[in-house]
């Protein structure tokens, strides 16, 4: 954060504006290496799940079971809402969709 007091010398103004456009290296590297994820709401928690960690989506009545290697998350969503959360073509190469009805 920077403060400018009147009267503002031009050099001081340029220095303050330049601070706005300087990016820190750690922010750039974090965004470049971040993996795609989805947020899943399961009462009482909100889970942030990386797409690469999803092994199975299993429909069970009005609920979906999302299986990863570490946990199983039960959410109440319909199929269209789940498929809209996932990127285009994600289901074809990575996970199986099972329906128990």
Secondary structure by P-SEA (a helix, b strand, c coil): cccccccccaaaaaaaaaaaacccaaaaaaaaaccbbbbbbccccccccccccccbbbbcccbbbbbcccbbbbbbccaaaaaaacccccccccbbbbbcc
